[in-house]
Amino acid sequence: MSSSYHPQTDGQTERLNQCVEAYLRCTVHACPSKWSQWIPQAQYWYNTTFHTALGKTPYEILFARKPTHFGEVDLGQSTVPDVQTW
């Protein structure tokens, strides 16, 4: 537990805040007034990133399976060569 106005007492929360801040800084550079729209993507990014302390992603720990990433679907066999290669 940490007290108000003493964030140095909770290193884990501070580290999480640093990661999310860095992610948002990179993604909202072009349009800084809309940073709040990027929060769900930041949450997804953090939860699907490998954590050395866990040895897995937080998503894998919680759901016991690997996350599916945006845009990745099982297309099976495709008649379009580029899709099949991808």
PDB file of N, CA, C and O in Angstrom:
ATOM      1  N   MET A   1       0.839  -1.175   0.000  1.00  0.00           N
ATOM      2  CA  MET A   1       0.000   0.000   0.000  1.00  0.00           C
ATOM      3  C   MET A   1       0.884   1.238   0.000  1.00  0.00           C
ATOM      4  O   MET A   1       1.953   1.252   0.609  1.00  0.00           O
ATOM      5  N   SER A   2       0.433   2.255  -0.676  1.00  0.00           N
ATOM      6  CA  SER A   2       1.187   3.506  -0.718  1.00  0.00           C
ATOM      7  C   SER A   2       0.272   4.657  -0.314  1.00  0.00           C
ATOM      8  O   SER A   2      -0.951   4.577  -0.427  1.00  0.00           O
ATOM      9  N   SER A   3       0.898   5.720   0.155  1.00  0.00           N
ATOM     10  CA  SER A   3       0.118   6.874   0.590  1.00  0.00           C
ATOM     11  C   SER A   3       0.041   7.911  -0.529  1.00  0.00           C
ATOM     12  O   SER A   3       0.831   7.894  -1.473  1.00  0.00           O
ATOM     13  N   SER A   4      -0.907   8.788  -0.400  1.00  0.00           N
ATOM     14  CA  SER A   4      -1.090   9.837  -1.396  1.00  0.00           C
ATOM     15  C   SER A   4       0.118  10.756  -1.449  1.00  0.00           C
ATOM     16  O   SER A   4       0.761  11.032  -0.437  1.00  0.00           O
ATOM     17  N   TYR A   5       0.407  11.221  -2.649  1.00  0.00           N
ATOM     18  CA  TYR A   5       1.488  12.170  -2.887  1.00  0.00           C
ATOM     19  C   TYR A   5       2.878  11.615  -2.571  1.00  0.00           C
ATOM     20  O   TYR A   5       3.835  12.377  -2.432  1.00  0.00           O
ATOM     21  N   HIS A   6       2.988  10.296  -2.458  1.00  0.00           N
ATOM     22  CA  HIS A   6       4.284   9.644  -2.266  1.00  0.00           C
ATOM     23  C   HIS A   6       4.374   8.460  -3.230  1.00  0.00           C
ATOM     24  O   HIS A   6       4.426   7.309  -2.796  1.00  0.00           O
ATOM     25  N   PRO A   7       4.392   8.738  -4.543  1.00  0.00           N
ATOM     26  CA  PRO A   7       4.383   7.647  -5.515  1.00  0.00           C
ATOM     27  C   PRO A   7       5.643   6.796  -5.473  1.00  0.00           C
ATOM     28  O   PRO A   7       5.633   5.665  -5.959  1.00  0.00           O
ATOM     29  N   GLN A   8       6.745   7.320  -4.896  1.00  0.00           N
ATOM     30  CA  GLN A   8       7.969   6.553  -4.853  1.00  0.00           C
ATOM     31  C   GLN A   8       7.837   5.310  -3.969  1.00  0.00           C
ATOM     32  O   GLN A   8       8.701   4.434  -4.014  1.00  0.00           O
ATOM     33  N   THR A   9       6.775   5.219  -3.169  1.00  0.00           N
ATOM     34  CA  THR A   9       6.597   4.052  -2.311  1.00  0.00           C
ATOM     35  C   THR A   9       6.005   2.871  -3.062  1.00  0.00           C
ATOM     36  O   THR A   9       5.966   1.763  -2.529  1.00  0.00           O
ATOM     37  N   ASP A  10       5.551   3.082  -4.270  1.00  0.00           N
ATOM     38  CA  ASP A  10       4.935   2.003  -5.042  1.00  0.00           C
ATOM     39  C   ASP A  10       5.625   1.914  -6.405  1.00  0.00           C
ATOM     40  O   ASP A  10       5.129   2.459  -7.391  1.00  0.00           O
ATOM     41  N   GLY A  11       6.747   1.240  -6.457  1.00  0.00           N
ATOM     42  CA  GLY A  11       7.546   1.154  -7.671  1.00  0.00           C
ATOM     43  C   GLY A  11       6.857   0.461  -8.823  1.00  0.00           C
ATOM     44  O   GLY A  11       7.055   0.836  -9.978  1.00  0.00           O
ATOM     45  N   GLN A  12       6.039  -0.558  -8.524  1.00  0.00           N
ATOM     46  CA  GLN A  12       5.362  -1.288  -9.599  1.00  0.00           C
ATOM     47  C   GLN A  12       4.380  -0.391 -10.340  1.00  0.00           C
ATOM     48  O   GLN A  12       4.322  -0.418 -11.569  1.00  0.00           O
ATOM     49  N   THR A  13       3.622   0.387  -9.618  1.00  0.00           N
ATOM     50  CA  THR A  13       2.680   1.312 -10.250  1.00  0.00           C
ATOM     51  C   THR A  13       3.423   2.390 -11.027  1.00  0.00           C
ATOM     52  O   THR A  13       3.007   2.768 -12.122  1.00  0.00           O
ATOM     53  N   GLU A  14       4.509   2.881 -10.469  1.00  0.00           N
ATOM     54  CA  GLU A  14       5.298   3.887 -11.169  1.00  0.00           C
ATOM     55  C   GLU A  14       5.844   3.342 -12.482  1.00  0.00           C
ATOM     56  O   GLU A  14       5.850   4.050 -13.489  1.00  0.00           O
ATOM     57  N   ARG A  15       6.301   2.099 -12.487  1.00  0.00           N
ATOM     58  CA  ARG A  15       6.837   1.488 -13.702  1.00  0.00           C
ATOM     59  C   ARG A  15       5.740   1.337 -14.749  1.00  0.00           C
ATOM     60  O   ARG A  15       5.969   1.616 -15.926  1.00  0.00           O
ATOM     61  N   LEU A  16       4.556   0.902 -14.339  1.00  0.00           N
ATOM     62  CA  LEU A  16       3.427   0.782 -15.259  1.00  0.00           C
ATOM     63  C   LEU A  16       3.089   2.140 -15.853  1.00  0.00           C
ATOM     64  O   LEU A  16       2.865   2.254 -17.058  1.00  0.00           O
ATOM     65  N   ASN A  17       3.051   3.169 -15.015  1.00  0.00           N
ATOM     66  CA  ASN A  17       2.745   4.512 -15.503  1.00  0.00           C
ATOM     67  C   ASN A  17       3.787   4.992 -16.506  1.00  0.00           C
ATOM     68  O   ASN A  17       3.439   5.645 -17.490  1.00  0.00           O
ATOM     69  N   GLN A  18       5.059   4.678 -16.270  1.00  0.00           N
ATOM     70  CA  GLN A  18       6.109   5.056 -17.211  1.00  0.00           C
ATOM     71  C   GLN A  18       5.904   4.391 -18.560  1.00  0.00           C
ATOM     72  O   GLN A  18       6.054   5.027 -19.602  1.00  0.00           O
ATOM     73  N   CYS A  19       5.557   3.096 -18.539  1.00  0.00           N
ATOM     74  CA  CYS A  19       5.351   2.364 -19.795  1.00  0.00           C
ATOM     75  C   CYS A  19       4.168   2.932 -20.570  1.00  0.00           C
ATOM     76  O   CYS A  19       4.272   3.167 -21.774  1.00  0.00           O
ATOM     77  N   VAL A  20       3.057   3.152 -19.898  1.00  0.00           N
ATOM     78  CA  VAL A  20       1.863   3.677 -20.567  1.00  0.00           C
ATOM     79  C   VAL A  20       2.123   5.090 -21.078  1.00  0.00           C
ATOM     80  O   VAL A  20       1.696   5.439 -22.179  1.00  0.00           O
ATOM     81  N   GLU A  21       2.815   5.902 -20.292  1.00  0.00           N
ATOM     82  CA  GLU A  21       3.138   7.261 -20.725  1.00  0.00           C
ATOM     83  C   GLU A  21       4.015   7.245 -21.973  1.00  0.00           C
ATOM     84  O   GLU A  21       3.788   8.026 -22.898  1.00  0.00           O
ATOM     85  N   ALA A  22       5.009   6.368 -22.009  1.00  0.00           N
ATOM     86  CA  ALA A  22       5.884   6.274 -23.180  1.00  0.00           C
ATOM     87  C   ALA A  22       5.098   5.820 -24.402  1.00  0.00           C
ATOM     88  O   ALA A  22       5.290   6.349 -25.497  1.00  0.00           O
ATOM     89  N   TYR A  23       4.214   4.844 -24.222  1.00  0.00           N
ATOM     90  CA  TYR A  23       3.390   4.361 -25.337  1.00  0.00           C
ATOM     91  C   TYR A  23       2.505   5.485 -25.867  1.00  0.00           C
ATOM     92  O   TYR A  23       2.444   5.717 -27.075  1.00  0.00           O
ATOM     93  N   LEU A  24       1.826   6.176 -24.969  1.00  0.00           N
ATOM     94  CA  LEU A  24       0.943   7.257 -25.404  1.00  0.00           C
ATOM     95  C   LEU A  24       1.721   8.389 -26.055  1.00  0.00           C
ATOM     96  O   LEU A  24       1.248   8.985 -27.023  1.00  0.00           O
ATOM     97  N   ARG A  25       2.894   8.692 -25.545  1.00  0.00           N
ATOM     98  CA  ARG A  25       3.708   9.747 -26.128  1.00  0.00           C
ATOM     99  C   ARG A  25       4.040   9.420 -27.577  1.00  0.00           C
ATOM    100  O   ARG A  25       4.022  10.302 -28.436  1.00  0.00           O
ATOM    101  N   CYS A  26       4.341   8.163 -27.848  1.00  0.00           N
ATOM    102  CA  CYS A  26       4.679   7.752 -29.216  1.00  0.00           C
ATOM    103  C   CYS A  26       3.468   7.744 -30.132  1.00  0.00           C
ATOM    104  O   CYS A  26       3.583   8.106 -31.303  1.00  0.00           O
ATOM    105  N   THR A  27       2.324   7.345 -29.631  1.00  0.00           N
ATOM    106  CA  THR A  27       1.153   7.178 -30.491  1.00  0.00           C
ATOM    107  C   THR A  27       0.353   8.450 -30.714  1.00  0.00           C
ATOM    108  O   THR A  27      -0.306   8.580 -31.746  1.00  0.00           O
ATOM    109  N   VAL A  28       0.390   9.386 -29.787  1.00  0.00           N
ATOM    110  CA  VAL A  28      -0.443  10.583 -29.932  1.00  0.00           C
ATOM    111  C   VAL A  28       0.337  11.799 -30.401  1.00  0.00           C
ATOM    112  O   VAL A  28      -0.168  12.920 -30.332  1.00  0.00           O
ATOM    113  N   HIS A  29       1.520  11.602 -30.861  1.00  0.00           N
ATOM    114  CA  HIS A  29       2.370  12.722 -31.288  1.00  0.00           C
ATOM    115  C   HIS A  29       1.674  13.601 -32.328  1.00  0.00           C
ATOM    116  O   HIS A  29       1.779  14.825 -32.261  1.00  0.00           O
ATOM    117  N   ALA A  30       0.974  13.006 -33.276  1.00  0.00           N
ATOM    118  CA  ALA A  30       0.350  13.772 -34.359  1.00  0.00           C
ATOM    119  C   ALA A  30      -0.908  14.505 -33.896  1.00  0.00           C
ATOM    120  O   ALA A  30      -1.257  15.540 -34.462  1.00  0.00           O
ATOM    121  N   CYS A  31      -1.583  13.992 -32.891  1.00  0.00           N
ATOM    122  CA  CYS A  31      -2.840  14.608 -32.450  1.00  0.00           C
ATOM    123  C   CYS A  31      -2.950  14.508 -30.919  1.00  0.00           C
ATOM    124  O   CYS A  31      -3.704  13.675 -30.415  1.00  0.00           O
ATOM    125  N   PRO A  32      -2.220  15.333 -30.184  1.00  0.00           N
ATOM    126  CA  PRO A  32      -2.154  15.196 -28.736  1.00  0.00           C
ATOM    127  C   PRO A  32      -3.455  15.453 -27.986  1.00  0.00           C
ATOM    128  O   PRO A  32      -3.598  15.015 -26.845  1.00  0.00           O
ATOM    129  N   SER A  33      -4.394  16.144 -28.594  1.00  0.00           N
ATOM    130  CA  SER A  33      -5.639  16.428 -27.877  1.00  0.00           C
ATOM    131  C   SER A  33      -6.573  15.224 -27.812  1.00  0.00           C
ATOM    132  O   SER A  33      -7.574  15.262 -27.096  1.00  0.00           O
ATOM    133  N   LYS A  34      -6.267  14.169 -28.537  1.00  0.00           N
ATOM    134  CA  LYS A  34      -7.133  12.983 -28.551  1.00  0.00           C
ATOM    135  C   LYS A  34      -6.453  11.789 -27.870  1.00  0.00           C
ATOM    136  O   LYS A  34      -6.699  10.643 -28.246  1.00  0.00           O
ATOM    137  N   TRP A  35      -5.604  12.049 -26.877  1.00  0.00           N
ATOM    138  CA  TRP A  35      -4.867  10.975 -26.223  1.00  0.00           C
ATOM    139  C   TRP A  35      -5.782   9.970 -25.546  1.00  0.00           C
ATOM    140  O   TRP A  35      -5.437   8.792 -25.462  1.00  0.00           O
ATOM    141  N   SER A  36      -6.938  10.404 -25.062  1.00  0.00           N
ATOM    142  CA  SER A  36      -7.820   9.489 -24.329  1.00  0.00           C
ATOM    143  C   SER A  36      -8.401   8.402 -25.229  1.00  0.00           C
ATOM    144  O   SER A  36      -8.812   7.353 -24.735  1.00  0.00           O
ATOM    145  N   GLN A  37      -8.441   8.635 -26.536  1.00  0.00           N
ATOM    146  CA  GLN A  37      -8.951   7.614 -27.451  1.00  0.00           C
ATOM    147  C   GLN A  37      -7.968   6.463 -27.615  1.00  0.00           C
ATOM    148  O   GLN A  37      -8.344   5.402 -28.114  1.00  0.00           O
ATOM    149  N   TRP A  38      -6.719   6.650 -27.206  1.00  0.00           N
ATOM    150  CA  TRP A  38      -5.696   5.624 -27.336  1.00  0.00           C
ATOM    151  C   TRP A  38      -5.568   4.740 -26.103  1.00  0.00           C
ATOM    152  O   TRP A  38      -4.790   3.786 -26.113  1.00  0.00           O
ATOM    153  N   ILE A  39      -6.304   5.030 -25.055  1.00  0.00           N
ATOM    154  CA  ILE A  39      -6.193   4.253 -23.816  1.00  0.00           C
ATOM    155  C   ILE A  39      -6.518   2.769 -24.026  1.00  0.00           C
ATOM    156  O   ILE A  39      -5.773   1.930 -23.519  1.00  0.00           O
ATOM    157  N   PRO A  40      -7.587   2.397 -24.744  1.00  0.00           N
ATOM    158  CA  PRO A  40      -7.832   0.964 -24.940  1.00  0.00           C
ATOM    159  C   PRO A  40      -6.691   0.254 -25.671  1.00  0.00           C
ATOM    160  O   PRO A  40      -6.365  -0.886 -25.342  1.00  0.00           O
ATOM    161  N   GLN A  41      -6.088   0.906 -26.648  1.00  0.00           N
ATOM    162  CA  GLN A  41      -4.958   0.303 -27.356  1.00  0.00           C
ATOM    163  C   GLN A  41      -3.749   0.197 -26.439  1.00  0.00           C
ATOM    164  O   GLN A  41      -3.003  -0.779 -26.512  1.00  0.00           O
ATOM    165  N   ALA A  42      -3.547   1.184 -25.578  1.00  0.00           N
ATOM    166  CA  ALA A  42      -2.445   1.130 -24.626  1.00  0.00           C
ATOM    167  C   ALA A  42      -2.637  -0.024 -23.647  1.00  0.00           C
ATOM    168  O   ALA A  42      -1.684  -0.716 -23.292  1.00  0.00           O
ATOM    169  N   GLN A  43      -3.871  -0.219 -23.218  1.00  0.00           N
ATOM    170  CA  GLN A  43      -4.177  -1.332 -22.311  1.00  0.00           C
ATOM    171  C   GLN A  43      -3.930  -2.666 -23.006  1.00  0.00           C
ATOM    172  O   GLN A  43      -3.339  -3.573 -22.420  1.00  0.00           O
ATOM    173  N   TYR A  44      -4.372  -2.787 -24.236  1.00  0.00           N
ATOM    174  CA  TYR A  44      -4.150  -4.016 -24.993  1.00  0.00           C
ATOM    175  C   TYR A  44      -2.656  -4.254 -25.196  1.00  0.00           C
ATOM    176  O   TYR A  44      -2.178  -5.376 -25.025  1.00  0.00           O
ATOM    177  N   TRP A  45      -1.920  -3.209 -25.559  1.00  0.00           N
ATOM    178  CA  TRP A  45      -0.478  -3.326 -25.749  1.00  0.00           C
ATOM    179  C   TRP A  45       0.197  -3.827 -24.482  1.00  0.00           C
ATOM    180  O   TRP A  45       1.016  -4.744 -24.535  1.00  0.00           O
ATOM    181  N   TYR A  46      -0.139  -3.233 -23.351  1.00  0.00           N
ATOM    182  CA  TYR A  46       0.508  -3.609 -22.092  1.00  0.00           C
ATOM    183  C   TYR A  46       0.173  -5.051 -21.714  1.00  0.00           C
ATOM    184  O   TYR A  46       1.050  -5.801 -21.286  1.00  0.00           O
ATOM    185  N   ASN A  47      -1.078  -5.437 -21.869  1.00  0.00           N
ATOM    186  CA  ASN A  47      -1.504  -6.772 -21.471  1.00  0.00           C
ATOM    187  C   ASN A  47      -1.036  -7.872 -22.409  1.00  0.00           C
ATOM    188  O   ASN A  47      -1.075  -9.046 -22.041  1.00  0.00           O
ATOM    189  N   THR A  48      -0.597  -7.522 -23.607  1.00  0.00           N
ATOM    190  CA  THR A  48      -0.113  -8.536 -24.542  1.00  0.00           C
ATOM    191  C   THR A  48       1.400  -8.467 -24.741  1.00  0.00           C
ATOM    192  O   THR A  48       1.937  -9.095 -25.653  1.00  0.00           O
ATOM    193  N   THR A  49       2.078  -7.711 -23.896  1.00  0.00           N
ATOM    194  CA  THR A  49       3.533  -7.606 -23.941  1.00  0.00           C
ATOM    195  C   THR A  49       4.137  -8.573 -22.930  1.00  0.00           C
ATOM    196  O   THR A  49       3.650  -8.689 -21.806  1.00  0.00           O
ATOM    197  N   PHE A  50       5.200  -9.265 -23.335  1.00  0.00           N
ATOM    198  CA  PHE A  50       5.876 -10.226 -22.474  1.00  0.00           C
ATOM    199  C   PHE A  50       6.454  -9.533 -21.250  1.00  0.00           C
ATOM    200  O   PHE A  50       7.106  -8.495 -21.365  1.00  0.00           O
ATOM    201  N   HIS A  51       6.211 -10.114 -20.069  1.00  0.00           N
ATOM    202  CA  HIS A  51       6.747  -9.597 -18.818  1.00  0.00           C
ATOM    203  C   HIS A  51       7.726 -10.610 -18.255  1.00  0.00           C
ATOM    204  O   HIS A  51       7.369 -11.770 -18.043  1.00  0.00           O
ATOM    205  N   THR A  52       8.947 -10.185 -18.012  1.00  0.00           N
ATOM    206  CA  THR A  52       9.956 -11.118 -17.521  1.00  0.00           C
ATOM    207  C   THR A  52       9.618 -11.647 -16.131  1.00  0.00           C
ATOM    208  O   THR A  52       9.944 -12.792 -15.818  1.00  0.00           O
ATOM    209  N   ALA A  53       8.978 -10.848 -15.299  1.00  0.00           N
ATOM    210  CA  ALA A  53       8.619 -11.294 -13.953  1.00  0.00           C
ATOM    211  C   ALA A  53       7.593 -12.423 -13.998  1.00  0.00           C
ATOM    212  O   ALA A  53       7.607 -13.309 -13.144  1.00  0.00           O
ATOM    213  N   LEU A  54       6.711 -12.394 -14.983  1.00  0.00           N
ATOM    214  CA  LEU A  54       5.682 -13.419 -15.118  1.00  0.00           C
ATOM    215  C   LEU A  54       6.137 -14.586 -15.985  1.00  0.00           C
ATOM    216  O   LEU A  54       5.688 -15.719 -15.811  1.00  0.00           O
ATOM    217  N   GLY A  55       7.026 -14.294 -16.913  1.00  0.00           N
ATOM    218  CA  GLY A  55       7.437 -15.314 -17.874  1.00  0.00           C
ATOM    219  C   GLY A  55       6.430 -15.481 -18.999  1.00  0.00           C
ATOM    220  O   GLY A  55       6.598 -16.343 -19.861  1.00  0.00           O
ATOM    221  N   LYS A  56       5.403 -14.678 -18.997  1.00  0.00           N
ATOM    222  CA  LYS A  56       4.338 -14.689 -20.009  1.00  0.00           C
ATOM    223  C   LYS A  56       3.762 -13.288 -20.087  1.00  0.00           C
ATOM    224  O   LYS A  56       4.225 -12.367 -19.414  1.00  0.00           O
ATOM    225  N   THR A  57       2.744 -13.146 -20.919  1.00  0.00           N
ATOM    226  CA  THR A  57       2.022 -11.880 -20.951  1.00  0.00           C
ATOM    227  C   THR A  57       0.934 -11.913 -19.881  1.00  0.00           C
ATOM    228  O   THR A  57       0.479 -12.996 -19.514  1.00  0.00           O
ATOM    229  N   PRO A  58       0.505 -10.759 -19.371  1.00  0.00           N
ATOM    230  CA  PRO A  58      -0.611 -10.757 -18.417  1.00  0.00           C
ATOM    231  C   PRO A  58      -1.869 -11.398 -19.005  1.00  0.00           C
ATOM    232  O   PRO A  58      -2.646 -12.025 -18.284  1.00  0.00           O
ATOM    233  N   TYR A  59      -2.065 -11.238 -20.313  1.00  0.00           N
ATOM    234  CA  TYR A  59      -3.222 -11.844 -20.977  1.00  0.00           C
ATOM    235  C   TYR A  59      -3.169 -13.364 -20.841  1.00  0.00           C
ATOM    236  O   TYR A  59      -4.177 -13.996 -20.526  1.00  0.00           O
ATOM    237  N   GLU A  60      -1.985 -13.956 -21.081  1.00  0.00           N
ATOM    238  CA  GLU A  60      -1.842 -15.407 -20.978  1.00  0.00           C
ATOM    239  C   GLU A  60      -2.072 -15.890 -19.550  1.00  0.00           C
ATOM    240  O   GLU A  60      -2.658 -16.953 -19.345  1.00  0.00           O
ATOM    241  N   ILE A  61      -1.624 -15.134 -18.579  1.00  0.00           N
ATOM    242  CA  ILE A  61      -1.824 -15.503 -17.176  1.00  0.00           C
ATOM    243  C   ILE A  61      -3.311 -15.496 -16.837  1.00  0.00           C
ATOM    244  O   ILE A  61      -3.802 -16.401 -16.163  1.00  0.00           O
ATOM    245  N   LEU A  62      -4.015 -14.489 -17.297  1.00  0.00           N
ATOM    246  CA  LEU A  62      -5.431 -14.349 -16.956  1.00  0.00           C
ATOM    247  C   LEU A  62      -6.318 -15.331 -17.701  1.00  0.00           C
ATOM    248  O   LEU A  62      -7.210 -15.932 -17.102  1.00  0.00           O
ATOM    249  N   PHE A  63      -6.085 -15.510 -19.020  1.00  0.00           N
ATOM    250  CA  PHE A  63      -6.990 -16.312 -19.845  1.00  0.00           C
ATOM    251  C   PHE A  63      -6.438 -17.681 -20.227  1.00  0.00           C
ATOM    252  O   PHE A  63      -7.141 -18.464 -20.867  1.00  0.00           O
ATOM    253  N   ALA A  64      -5.200 -17.989 -19.851  1.00  0.00           N
ATOM    254  CA  ALA A  64      -4.563 -19.283 -20.119  1.00  0.00           C
ATOM    255  C   ALA A  64      -4.498 -19.615 -21.609  1.00  0.00           C
ATOM    256  O   ALA A  64      -4.595 -20.781 -21.990  1.00  0.00           O
ATOM    257  N   ARG A  65      -4.337 -18.615 -22.433  1.00  0.00           N
ATOM    258  CA  ARG A  65      -4.141 -18.816 -23.864  1.00  0.00           C
ATOM    259  C   ARG A  65      -3.453 -17.580 -24.427  1.00  0.00           C
ATOM    260  O   ARG A  65      -3.496 -16.506 -23.828  1.00  0.00           O
ATOM    261  N   LYS A  66      -2.825 -17.743 -25.575  1.00  0.00           N
ATOM    262  CA  LYS A  66      -2.150 -16.612 -26.212  1.00  0.00           C
ATOM    263  C   LYS A  66      -3.194 -15.654 -26.792  1.00  0.00           C
ATOM    264  O   LYS A  66      -4.248 -16.092 -27.253  1.00  0.00           O
ATOM    265  N   PRO A  67      -2.906 -14.362 -26.770  1.00  0.00           N
ATOM    266  CA  PRO A  67      -3.865 -13.396 -27.320  1.00  0.00           C
ATOM    267  C   PRO A  67      -3.872 -13.436 -28.840  1.00  0.00           C
ATOM    268  O   PRO A  67      -2.862 -13.743 -29.474  1.00  0.00           O
ATOM    269  N   THR A  68      -5.018 -13.124 -29.408  1.00  0.00           N
ATOM    270  CA  THR A  68      -5.095 -12.935 -30.857  1.00  0.00           C
ATOM    271  C   THR A  68      -4.855 -11.462 -31.104  1.00  0.00           C
ATOM    272  O   THR A  68      -5.400 -10.611 -30.400  1.00  0.00           O
ATOM    273  N   HIS A  69      -4.056 -11.162 -32.084  1.00  0.00           N
ATOM    274  CA  HIS A  69      -3.721  -9.771 -32.351  1.00  0.00           C
ATOM    275  C   HIS A  69      -4.675  -9.179 -33.377  1.00  0.00           C
ATOM    276  O   HIS A  69      -5.263  -9.894 -34.189  1.00  0.00           O
ATOM    277  N   PHE A  70      -4.816  -7.873 -33.323  1.00  0.00           N
ATOM    278  CA  PHE A  70      -5.719  -7.175 -34.234  1.00  0.00           C
ATOM    279  C   PHE A  70      -5.382  -7.529 -35.672  1.00  0.00           C
ATOM    280  O   PHE A  70      -4.214  -7.498 -36.060  1.00  0.00           O
ATOM    281  N   GLY A  71      -6.380  -7.861 -36.458  1.00  0.00           N
ATOM    282  CA  GLY A  71      -6.183  -8.121 -37.876  1.00  0.00           C
ATOM    283  C   GLY A  71      -5.778  -9.544 -38.191  1.00  0.00           C
ATOM    284  O   GLY A  71      -5.741  -9.919 -39.363  1.00  0.00           O
ATOM    285  N   GLU A  72      -5.471 -10.348 -37.189  1.00  0.00           N
ATOM    286  CA  GLU A  72      -5.076 -11.725 -37.452  1.00  0.00           C
ATOM    287  C   GLU A  72      -6.286 -12.637 -37.284  1.00  0.00           C
ATOM    288  O   GLU A  72      -6.868 -12.740 -36.205  1.00  0.00           O
ATOM    289  N   VAL A  73      -6.634 -13.274 -38.350  1.00  0.00           N
ATOM    290  CA  VAL A  73      -7.722 -14.247 -38.320  1.00  0.00           C
ATOM    291  C   VAL A  73      -7.271 -15.476 -39.090  1.00  0.00           C
ATOM    292  O   VAL A  73      -6.386 -15.398 -39.942  1.00  0.00           O
ATOM    293  N   ASP A  74      -7.883 -16.605 -38.785  1.00  0.00           N
ATOM    294  CA  ASP A  74      -7.557 -17.825 -39.504  1.00  0.00           C
ATOM    295  C   ASP A  74      -8.360 -17.832 -40.800  1.00  0.00           C
ATOM    296  O   ASP A  74      -9.569 -18.067 -40.795  1.00  0.00           O
ATOM    297  N   LEU A  75      -7.677 -17.574 -41.904  1.00  0.00           N
ATOM    298  CA  LEU A  75      -8.348 -17.500 -43.195  1.00  0.00           C
ATOM    299  C   LEU A  75      -8.420 -18.847 -43.897  1.00  0.00           C
ATOM    300  O   LEU A  75      -9.137 -19.000 -44.885  1.00  0.00           O
ATOM    301  N   GLY A  76      -7.684 -19.812 -43.391  1.00  0.00           N
ATOM    302  CA  GLY A  76      -7.662 -21.108 -44.067  1.00  0.00           C
ATOM    303  C   GLY A  76      -6.983 -20.963 -45.419  1.00  0.00           C
ATOM    304  O   GLY A  76      -6.006 -20.226 -45.548  1.00  0.00           O
ATOM    305  N   GLN A  77      -7.477 -21.639 -46.396  1.00  0.00           N
ATOM    306  CA  GLN A  77      -6.926 -21.553 -47.745  1.00  0.00           C
ATOM    307  C   GLN A  77      -7.543 -20.359 -48.460  1.00  0.00           C
ATOM    308  O   GLN A  77      -8.752 -20.134 -48.399  1.00  0.00           O
ATOM    309  N   SER A  78      -6.692 -19.602 -49.136  1.00  0.00           N
ATOM    310  CA  SER A  78      -7.159 -18.433 -49.857  1.00  0.00           C
ATOM    311  C   SER A  78      -6.716 -18.532 -51.312  1.00  0.00           C
ATOM    312  O   SER A  78      -5.672 -19.107 -51.622  1.00  0.00           O
ATOM    313  N   THR A  79      -7.521 -17.968 -52.188  1.00  0.00           N
ATOM    314  CA  THR A  79      -7.169 -17.970 -53.604  1.00  0.00           C
ATOM    315  C   THR A  79      -6.276 -16.786 -53.971  1.00  0.00           C
ATOM    316  O   THR A  79      -5.751 -16.721 -55.082  1.00  0.00           O
ATOM    317  N   VAL A  80      -6.106 -15.857 -53.043  1.00  0.00           N
ATOM    318  CA  VAL A  80      -5.251 -14.695 -53.272  1.00  0.00           C
ATOM    319  C   VAL A  80      -3.857 -15.030 -52.769  1.00  0.00           C
ATOM    320  O   VAL A  80      -3.676 -15.274 -51.576  1.00  0.00           O
ATOM    321  N   PRO A  81      -2.865 -15.045 -53.656  1.00  0.00           N
ATOM    322  CA  PRO A  81      -1.508 -15.456 -53.249  1.00  0.00           C
ATOM    323  C   PRO A  81      -0.906 -14.616 -52.134  1.00  0.00           C
ATOM    324  O   PRO A  81      -0.232 -15.156 -51.257  1.00  0.00           O
ATOM    325  N   ASP A  82      -1.132 -13.311 -52.149  1.00  0.00           N
ATOM    326  CA  ASP A  82      -0.566 -12.457 -51.091  1.00  0.00           C
ATOM    327  C   ASP A  82      -1.168 -12.772 -49.738  1.00  0.00           C
ATOM    328  O   ASP A  82      -0.465 -12.763 -48.728  1.00  0.00           O
ATOM    329  N   VAL A  83      -2.467 -13.051 -49.706  1.00  0.00           N
ATOM    330  CA  VAL A  83      -3.119 -13.403 -48.445  1.00  0.00           C
ATOM    331  C   VAL A  83      -2.583 -14.740 -47.949  1.00  0.00           C
ATOM    332  O   VAL A  83      -2.314 -14.899 -46.758  1.00  0.00           O
ATOM    333  N   GLN A  84      -2.431 -15.677 -48.831  1.00  0.00           N
ATOM    334  CA  GLN A  84      -1.911 -16.984 -48.446  1.00  0.00           C
ATOM    335  C   GLN A  84      -0.496 -16.878 -47.895  1.00  0.00           C
ATOM    336  O   GLN A  84      -0.152 -17.549 -46.922  1.00  0.00           O
ATOM    337  N   THR A  85       0.331 -16.027 -48.523  1.00  0.00           N
ATOM    338  CA  THR A  85       1.701 -15.838 -48.040  1.00  0.00           C
ATOM    339  C   THR A  85       1.700 -15.187 -46.665  1.00  0.00           C
ATOM    340  O   THR A  85       2.478 -15.569 -45.791  1.00  0.00           O
ATOM    341  N   TRP A  86       0.824 -14.202 -46.473  1.00  0.00           N
ATOM    342  CA  TRP A  86       0.754 -13.503 -45.192  1.00  0.00           C
ATOM    343  C   TRP A  86       0.345 -14.452 -44.100  1.00  0.00           C
ATOM    344  O   TRP A  86       0.231 -14.048 -42.942  1.00  0.00           O
TER     345      TRP A  86
END
